[in-house]
């Protein structure tokens, strides 16, 4: 995969190619960045892996999309993964909603998949041969919009690696 282009990078985040991590424990409470490349017409995906968190029980990381561009706060994500307290949730429009969380498994790969406005949250655990969908959103993405991929990392030392986009 080609290197993604990051922008709007909080001062306490560090970028190394397709990897981003929190490097300082000062400044922004919800530090983030976004990727210049977008998911057009609500059809595409982003695949990523969380780098081994310092403390999975204390991890607070959000990865997702917003059709209005960069997010400045955690409640501005339209569709996203929310990693917290050893669990993974679908987080939409500033709310965890009624979706059931799944346990976070170290080494798992995640995919936010959009097809003509339908949104799926997928996971591939170590040893699995393919992704499985753990949530299909009850909401629909705007099929005419371009979605910006955003990342928020709250705990010093935590981070992630973008593996693929389309």
Order of alpha helices (4+ residues) and beta strands (2+ residues): beta-beta-beta-beta-beta-beta-beta-beta-beta-beta-beta-beta-beta-beta
